[in-house]
Amino acid sequence: MKRFSFNLQKLLELREFEEKNAKTALAAAISEADRIKADLHNLAAERVRVNKNRNDRVDVRTLMALENYVKRLDVKKDELLENLAASELLIEQRRELFKIAMQKSSVLHKLKEKQFFTWRKENTKAEESALEDAAYSQKYGAV
């Protein structure tokens, strides 16, 4: 009997490759967002530490330097929040692309499965017929 072959196998492999790339791109975007969130957390911890130290200082120059440092931390926080918003938008775009890629490959997987079951059904019928013919010829002799 002939082996099963899916005539759209190359297209299926291409769709699986696209799905894998979309998944990798989504993971990279999520990783970037997580990195930004960690940076924001570290920045907030640094600001708390500086504010605690600010109460211990009486020197005007040190207080001014700390104030400038806090202002710079606030600017950095604003930049990180903008980057986080952009990153979240990118995540949603990549998630949508991943969803589309999954749907495309899923359609081909279902088609392949359907064709395989049809092939298997036909193959089983052919094998049964061949076995019946062999049994008949063995029982009644060759014609």
N, C-alpha and C positions, 0 to 999 in steps of 0.2 A: 504494500500500500504506500501511497505517496505521503510524504511528510506535510504537516500543516505549514503554510506560509501565508503571512499577512502581507497583502500587496501594498499597504501603506506604512510598512515598518519604518522606512527612512523618515517619513513625515512624523511618525510617532516618536522616533528618537530625537528629531529636531525639537518637537514640542516639549519633550522631557528635558532637553538641554536648556530650552528657554525658561522652563519652570524652575530648574535648578538655579539658573542665573538670577531670576527674579527673587527667589528665596534668599540667595546670598546678598543681593542688593538690599532687601528688606532687613536682613539681619545686621548689615553694616549701618543702615540708618538708625535702627533701634539702639545699636551699640553707641553710636555717636550721641544720641539723645541721653542715654544713660551716663555717658562721660560728662556731658554738660550738666546734668543734674548733680553728679558727684562734685563737679567744680563749684556749683552754686552752694552745695552743702558745706564744702571746705571754706568758701568765701564767708558764709554766714558764721561759721565757727571762728574764723580769724577776726571778724568784726566784733564778735562777743568778747574774744580775748583782748582786743585792743581797747574796747570800752571799759573792761575791768581794770586794765592798766592805767587808763586815763585818770581814774580817780586817785591813783597813788602819786601822780606827778603834780608838782607845783611850779616847776620851771616853765616860763612862758614859751620859750623856744621849743621845748619838748612837746608842750600842749599844742602849739601851732603845727609842728611836724606830724603829730598824731592826727590832728584835724585834717590836714592835707591827705594823709594816708587813708583816713576813713572816707574822704571824698573820692579818692581814687578807687577804693573798694566799691563804693556805690556806682561809679561809672562802669567798672568792670562787671558788676552785678547786672546793670542795665544791658550791657552788651551780651552777656550770657543769656539773659531772658529773651532778647531778640533772636539770638542763635537757637535757643530752645524752641521758640515759636516756629521758626523756619524749619527746624529739624522735625518737629511734629507734623508739619504740613508735608514734608518730604516722606515721612513714614506713611501717611495716609495715601499719598500718590503711589508709593512702592507697594503698599498693601493691595491697592486696587489692581496694579499690574500683575502681582502675584496671583490674585484671584482669577483674573482673566486667563493667565497662563495655565493655571490649574484646570479651569473649565475646558480649555482647548485640548489639553492632553487627556482629560477625563473622557471627553467625547470619543477620542480615538481608542482609548482603552476599552470602552464599552463596545465599540464597533468590533474591535479585535476579539473580544470575548464572545460576542454574538456569532461572529464568523467561525470561531473555534468550535463552539458548540454545534453549529450547523455541520461543520466538517466532521466532527466526531460522530454525529448522528449518521451521516452518510457513510462514513468509514465503517462504523459498526454494522450497518446494514449490508455493506459490501462483504465484510468478513463473514457475516452469518450466511449470506448467500453462497460464498465460496465454500464454507464448511458444509453446508447442506449439499452442494453439488458434489463435493468430495465424498461425503458419506453415501450419497445416492449411487455414485459410480462405483464405490467400493462394495456396496450391498448388492447392486444389480449387475455389476460388471461393466466394463467399458463398452460403449456402443459402437 
